[in-house]
């Protein structure tokens, strides 16, 4: 085990991703106590010393920790970081940055509080803030809650916790006309399309041509080959014991899918694990 002490500026560390191709760890600095933008950080774990025995109760020890921020892109043995502020318009930035997904050419960060998505261009070192489609319901007041992200070569998918939607971003459209993806037109983003899943979505997973979603009182999938709703599974909450069910509604906090399509779900409220088998003809 190795513990890396991330330089502390009052932010919460939220999303994290392992970049196997580059050998990097990416992480997201979320909410800062005095407001302002979140940040995206990354480092090579082979170049950063382990700090397993750092005394976090000692402010002086933390201040003198070996791990520090880099001051130039060429530096090594330190942590690189960029603020999640749009490189063309500094008035646009991510607050309460959440989960992160890594591509070969870009890193994506969800903006939970501001209904936005950030794209960090790894070659150019620039940040683009892309607005998610507007909500027509309750989420107009609190934001759609952009949360979990999964990335495929042609499309990026993300969940909207409060709106109960799954959104698809067309990467080819973004590459061909990035300016059109930076602004909403009548509440819609021309580079995005969405499907209403009817649940407050916490997790997304891909298996074959299915994009599974799970959240509060909801579990189902979308058919990626046609980009149409596939199905929503109901009745899981009734499988819990009466005593466990009294603890709260079904709240799928995590999900895993096996090679054969078997789905494992955890229920945060009632401390239950479900195992669902794929239907057989």
Secondary structure, DSSP 8 states (H G I E B T S, - for coil): --------SS--EEEEEEETTTTEEEEEE---TT----EEEEE-TTTS---TT--TT-HHHHHT-S--B-SSTT--SSBEEEE-B-SS-TT-B-SSEEEEEE-SSEEEEEETTTTEEEEEETTTTEEEEEE----SSTHHHH---EEEEEE-SSEEEEEETTTTEEEEEEHHHHHH-GGGGSS-BTTB-TTEEEEE-SSEEEEEEEETTEEEEEEETEEEEEETTTTEEEEE---GGGGS-HHHHTT-S-BEEEEEE-TTS-EEEEETTTTEEEEE-----
